[in-house]
Amino acid sequence: MKLLFLIILAYLVMPIVGLFTVYLTDIPMVAGDVTKGLIIYNIVFVLIVLIVVGSFFIHEKTVINFFDTNKDYRTLKRTALVMTCVCVVVFYMSGYDYLIKNVHRGEIRVSFGAFGFLNKWLTIYVVPLLLALTTLIKLNGKIKSKLYLYIYILGVLSAIFTGYKYVVILVFIPSLAIIFYNKNVIKISLYISPVVLGVLTVTTKMVMNFESYKDAFNFLLHRMTVMSVFGTVGVYNTYPTGAEWSESHYLIYSIFGNNLNNFLFGIDFNTIDGLQTNLSRKISYLVYPSWDKVLSGETNVTVTNFGEAFYIFGYNFWIYAILCSIVTYFIFHKINYYAGKGQKIGFLLYLTFFTAIVLSWFNSSSFFILLSIPTIVYMIMSYFLLILILRSKV
């Protein structure tokens, strides 16, 4: 559980490091200026979230109680079969174009159309879910099999096929959370941080075609700090007191997802109206010097939780911080509850929800992603997939 808290800490603190970097070094940023006020407000927001979420470890004891069963080997074989199918489909949808034809990942993403729904479910939900299930069986059982390595390798390949370096780490977050569930937070940092930075450096060099690992590492640090605040700085400078309700309420449409918005309300993804429903794309359009790529969906800047909080509530951003804290605390509680009860399905689903949705929300997404119809459908599909693997008699 502490690993999950450390990840949230990183998502919240790294942008502040980026703000200080820009402020102290006078790095020019087309999104606008970084002021003391912006830094202070962001720090206050982060402190509220960290204090409330951190209190979880004071009020609740983290316990994990999973045991091996006589069906574990059958489950492992089914997991291997499903992961094989997932890897093949992801390679067909994006891996071939990205690795063989050298098509830019942004172009691949916008070319999916309606199949983008399937691609996202497979890579962001199914792969982490299957890897976590495999890790549970490996840690709590006595089965000796090469299927473990086979499944992990296919998970890595599926992530690489997306063309996005962060996915390689994201798909393993549930598994790492299981491995380090009750470990010392300092030991977790010492073990995980070098590995994560190493993997991200390698994938960054591969994805961005840097000449050296040093250049890739420097870009990675810049991306995690300075570039992570680009959208938030844009929000603060474009809406110095927050947006009016008549403008910010369009974010509610993100509940329906791009395809349903087009079908139900005639809101085309590639139009100005479509931008209104997604704050990251909207700010990208307003402050990023590449309108055509923003409209097509190829380019998107990061707007952090604080950025959306300020956009919606202005100087009352603390309301959003409290809401953010309550939601995260609740998810932590549910993960720990099912871990203590030894209930695999509930545990894995909440862990997957945290990885696929909550972390996305912290990084660069809207609060409404938590309640969106696509999210609900993704989770229902993931539930039935688990039922199929764990309980079906086929």
C-alpha positions in Angstrom: 0.0 0.0 0.0 2.8 2.4 0.8 4.1 2.0 -2.8 0.8 3.4 -4.0 1.1 6.3 -1.6 4.7 7.0 -2.9 3.4 7.1 -6.5 0.8 9.6 -5.5 3.5 11.6 -3.7 5.6 11.6 -6.9 2.6 12.7 -9.1 1.9 15.6 -6.7 5.5 16.7 -5.8 7.3 16.5 -9.2 5.2 19.3 -10.7 6.1 21.5 -7.8 9.7 20.8 -8.5 9.0 21.8 -12.0 7.4 25.1 -10.9 10.4 25.9 -8.7 12.8 25.1 -11.6 11.0 27.4 -14.0 10.7 30.1 -11.3 14.3 30.0 -10.2 16.0 29.6 -13.6 13.6 31.9 -15.7 13.0 29.1 -18.2 10.8 30.7 -20.9 7.4 29.0 -21.2 4.8 29.9 -23.8 2.1 28.7 -21.4 2.8 31.8 -19.2 4.7 32.9 -16.2 5.3 31.0 -13.0 4.6 33.2 -9.9 5.0 32.7 -6.2 1.3 32.6 -5.8 1.0 29.7 -8.2 3.7 27.7 -6.3 2.1 28.5 -2.9 -1.4 27.4 -4.0 0.0 24.2 -5.5 1.9 23.4 -2.3 -1.3 24.0 -0.2 -3.3 21.7 -2.5 -0.6 19.0 -2.2 -0.4 19.2 1.6 -4.2 18.8 1.9 -4.2 15.7 -0.2 -1.1 14.1 1.4 -2.2 14.8 5.0 -5.6 13.2 4.4 -4.5 10.2 2.4 -1.4 9.7 4.6 -3.7 9.4 7.6 -4.9 6.1 6.1 -1.7 4.4 7.5 -2.5 5.8 10.9 -6.2 4.6 11.0 -5.9 1.3 9.2 -3.5 -1.7 9.4 -2.4 -3.0 6.1 -2.9 -6.7 5.8 -2.8 -9.1 2.9 -4.1 -12.6 3.2 -4.1 -14.6 0.0 -3.5 -18.3 -0.1 -2.8 -20.9 -2.8 -5.7 -23.1 -4.1 -5.8 -26.2 -6.1 -7.1 -24.2 -9.1 -4.1 -21.9 -9.3 -2.3 -23.8 -12.1 -5.5 -23.8 -14.1 -5.8 -20.1 -13.6 -2.2 -19.5 -14.6 -2.7 -21.4 -17.8 -5.8 -19.4 -18.6 -4.0 -16.2 -17.8 -1.2 -17.1 -20.2 -3.7 -17.9 -22.9 -5.5 -14.6 -22.5 -2.2 -12.6 -22.3 -1.1 -14.2 -25.6 -4.3 -13.1 -27.3 -3.9 -9.6 -25.8 -0.3 -9.3 -27.0 -1.2 -10.4 -30.5 -4.1 -8.0 -30.8 -2.0 -5.0 -29.4 0.8 -5.8 -31.9 -1.7 -5.9 -34.7 -3.4 -2.6 -33.6 -0.3 -0.5 -32.8 2.9 -2.5 -32.4 3.4 -3.3 -36.1 2.9 0.3 -37.2 5.1 1.6 -34.4 8.0 -0.8 -34.5 8.1 -1.9 -38.1 6.7 1.0 -40.1 8.0 3.7 -37.6 4.6 5.5 -37.5 4.4 8.2 -34.8 2.5 7.0 -31.7 0.2 10.0 -31.9 -0.9 9.1 -35.4 -1.5 5.5 -34.4 -3.7 6.7 -31.5 -5.9 8.8 -33.6 -6.2 6.1 -36.3 -8.0 3.6 -33.9 -11.4 5.3 -34.2 -14.0 3.2 -32.3 -11.3 0.5 -31.7 -9.5 2.9 -29.5 -11.9 1.7 -26.8 -10.6 -1.9 -27.1 -7.0 -0.9 -27.3 -7.2 1.2 -24.1 -9.0 -1.6 -22.2 -6.4 -4.2 -23.2 -3.3 -2.1 -22.4 -4.4 -0.1 -19.4 -6.8 -2.5 -17.7 -6.3 -6.1 -18.9 -2.5 -6.3 -18.9 -2.0 -4.8 -15.4 -4.8 -7.0 -14.2 -3.4 -10.2 -15.6 0.1 -9.4 -14.4 -1.2 -8.8 -10.9 -3.2 -12.0 -10.9 0.0 -13.9 -11.9 2.0 -12.2 -9.1 -0.6 -13.2 -6.5 -0.4 -16.8 -7.7 3.4 -16.8 -7.7 3.8 -15.2 -4.2 1.1 -17.3 -2.5 1.5 -20.7 -4.3 4.0 -23.4 -4.7 3.6 -23.8 -8.4 6.9 -24.0 -10.4 6.3 -23.1 -14.0 7.9 -21.1 -16.8 4.4 -19.6 -17.5 5.2 -16.9 -15.0 8.1 -15.6 -17.1 6.1 -16.1 -20.3 3.3 -13.9 -19.0 5.6 -11.2 -17.7 7.4 -11.0 -21.0 4.2 -10.7 -22.9 3.1 -8.0 -20.5 6.3 -6.0 -21.3 5.9 -6.5 -25.0 2.2 -5.4 -25.0 3.3 -2.2 -23.2 6.1 -1.5 -25.6 3.8 -2.0 -28.6 1.8 1.0 -27.4 4.7 3.3 -28.1 4.3 5.0 -24.7 7.2 4.6 -22.2 5.0 5.2 -19.1 2.8 2.2 -20.0 5.8 -0.1 -19.4 5.9 1.0 -15.8 2.1 1.4 -15.4 1.3 -2.2 -16.2 3.5 -3.4 -13.4 2.3 -1.1 -10.7 -0.4 -3.5 -9.4 2.2 -6.3 -9.3 4.8 -4.2 -7.5 2.1 -3.1 -5.0 1.5 -6.7 -4.2 5.1 -7.6 -3.8 5.9 -4.6 -1.6 2.5 -4.5 0.1 3.8 -4.3 3.7 7.4 -3.4 3.1 9.2 -0.5 4.7 8.7 2.7 2.7 12.4 3.6 2.7 13.3 0.2 1.3 10.6 0.5 -1.3 12.1 3.7 -2.5 15.6 2.3 -2.6 14.5 -0.8 -4.5 11.9 0.7 -6.9 13.3 4.2 -7.8 16.5 3.1 -9.6 14.6 0.4 -11.5 11.8 2.7 -12.6 14.2 5.4 -13.7 16.4 2.9 -15.5 13.4 1.4 -17.4 12.0 4.8 -18.2 15.4 6.0 -19.5 15.8 3.0 -21.7 12.2 3.3 -23.1 12.6 7.0 -23.5 15.8 6.5 -25.6 14.0 4.0 -27.7 10.8 5.9 -28.1 12.3 9.4 -28.6 15.4 8.2 -30.6 18.0 9.9 -28.4 21.6 9.4 -29.2 22.7 8.6 -25.7 21.2 7.4 -22.4 22.4 10.6 -20.8 20.2 12.7 -23.2 17.3 10.4 -22.6 17.7 10.6 -18.8 17.9 14.5 -18.9 14.8 14.6 -21.0 13.0 12.2 -18.7 13.8 14.5 -15.7 12.6 17.5 -17.7 9.4 15.7 -18.7 8.7 14.7 -15.1 9.2 18.2 -13.7 9.1 21.2 -16.0 7.0 19.7 -18.8 4.5 18.3 -16.3 3.4 21.8 -15.2 3.0 23.2 -18.7 -0.8 22.8 -18.8 -1.2 23.9 -15.2 0.7 27.1 -15.9 -1.5 27.6 -18.9 -4.6 27.2 -16.8 -3.4 29.7 -14.1 -2.4 32.3 -16.7 -5.4 31.9 -18.9 -7.9 31.7 -16.0 -6.3 33.7 -13.2 -9.4 33.4 -11.0 -10.8 30.2 -12.4 -13.2 29.6 -15.3 -16.9 30.6 -15.2 -19.4 27.8 -14.6 -20.8 28.5 -18.1 -17.4 27.4 -19.5 -16.2 24.8 -17.0 -19.4 22.8 -16.9 -18.5 21.4 -20.3 -16.1 19.0 -18.5 -19.2 17.1 -17.4 -19.6 15.8 -20.9 -16.4 13.8 -20.4 -18.5 11.3 -18.5 -19.8 10.0 -21.8 -16.5 9.6 -23.6 -15.6 10.8 -27.1 -17.8 8.4 -29.2 -20.9 8.8 -27.1 -20.5 12.6 -27.1 -20.5 12.5 -30.8 -23.4 10.1 -31.1 -25.7 11.7 -28.4 -24.8 15.3 -28.5 -23.1 15.8 -31.9 -19.8 16.9 -30.2 -17.1 16.0 -32.6 -13.7 15.1 -31.0 -11.8 17.1 -33.7 -13.7 20.4 -33.1 -13.5 23.3 -30.7 -16.7 22.0 -29.0 -14.8 18.7 -28.5 -12.0 20.6 -26.8 -14.3 22.1 -24.2 -15.0 18.6 -22.8 -11.3 17.9 -22.1 -9.3 20.4 -20.1 -5.9 19.1 -21.2 -6.8 19.3 -24.9 -8.4 22.7 -24.4 -5.4 24.2 -22.7 -3.2 22.6 -25.3 -5.1 24.4 -28.0 -4.9 27.8 -26.1 -1.2 27.7 -25.2 0.5 25.1 -27.3 1.9 26.2 -30.7 0.4 23.4 -32.8 -3.3 23.8 -33.2 -3.7 21.2 -35.9 -2.1 18.4 -33.9 -4.2 19.3 -30.8 -7.4 19.2 -32.8 -6.5 15.8 -34.3 -5.6 14.4 -30.8 -1.9 13.8 -31.7 -0.6 16.3 -29.1 -1.8 16.8 -25.5 -0.2 18.7 -22.6 -0.4 17.8 -19.0 -2.9 19.5 -16.7 -2.5 18.2 -13.2 -5.1 17.7 -10.5 -4.3 21.2 -9.1 -4.7 22.6 -12.6 -8.2 21.3 -12.9 -9.0 22.3 -9.3 -8.0 25.9 -10.1 -9.9 25.8 -13.4 -13.1 24.7 -11.8 -12.9 26.4 -8.3 -10.4 29.2 -8.7 -9.1 30.3 -5.3 -11.4 27.7 -3.7 -9.3 24.9 -5.1 -9.1 23.4 -1.6 -12.6 22.1 -2.1 -11.3 19.9 -5.0 -8.3 18.9 -2.8 -10.6 17.6 -0.1 -12.7 15.7 -2.7 -9.5 14.3 -4.2 -8.4 13.2 -0.8 -11.7 11.5 0.1 -11.8 9.5 -3.1 -8.2 8.3 -2.8 -8.6 7.4 0.8 -11.7 5.4 -0.1 -9.9 3.5 -2.9 -7.0 2.7 -0.5 -9.6 1.4 2.1 -11.2 -0.9 -0.5 -7.9 -2.3 -1.7 -6.8 -3.0 1.8 -10.2 -4.4 2.9 -10.3 -7.0 0.1 -6.6 -7.8 0.6 -7.3 -8.6 4.3 -10.3 -10.7 3.3 -8.3 -12.6 0.7 -10.9 -11.8 -2.0 -9.0 -11.8 -5.3 -11.7 -10.3 -7.5 -12.5 -7.3 -5.3 -8.8 -6.7 -4.6 -7.6 -6.9 -8.2 -10.5 -4.7 -9.5 -9.9 -1.9 -7.0 -6.1 -2.1 -7.6 -6.7 -1.9 -11.4 -9.1 1.0 -10.9 -6.4 2.8 -8.9 -3.8 2.2 -11.6 -5.9 2.9 -14.7 -8.2 5.6 -13.4 -6.9 7.3 -10.2 -3.4 7.7 -11.4 -4.6 9.0 -14.7 -6.7 11.5 -12.9 -3.7 12.7 -10.8 -1.5 13.0 -13.9 -3.6 14.7 -16.5 -7.3 13.9 -16.5 -10.7 15.1 -15.3 -12.5 14.2 -12.1 -15.3 13.0 -14.2 -13.2 10.1 -15.5 -14.0 8.4 -12.1 -17.7 8.3 -13.1 -17.5 8.1 -16.8 -19.5 5.5 -18.8 -16.3 4.2 -20.5 -14.7 3.6 -17.1 -17.8 1.8 -15.9 -17.8 -0.4 -19.0 -14.1 -1.1 -18.7 -14.5 -2.2 -15.1 -17.5 -4.4 -15.9 -15.5 -6.0 -18.7 -12.6 -6.5 -16.4 -14.8 -8.1 -13.8 -16.3 -10.6 -16.3 -12.8 -11.4 -17.6 -11.7 -12.3 -14.0 -14.8 -14.4 -13.5 -14.0 -16.2 -16.8 -10.4 -16.9 -15.7 -11.1 -17.8 -12.0 -14.5 -19.4 -11.9 -15.6 -20.7 -15.3 -15.7 -24.4 -15.8 -14.7 -24.3 -19.4 
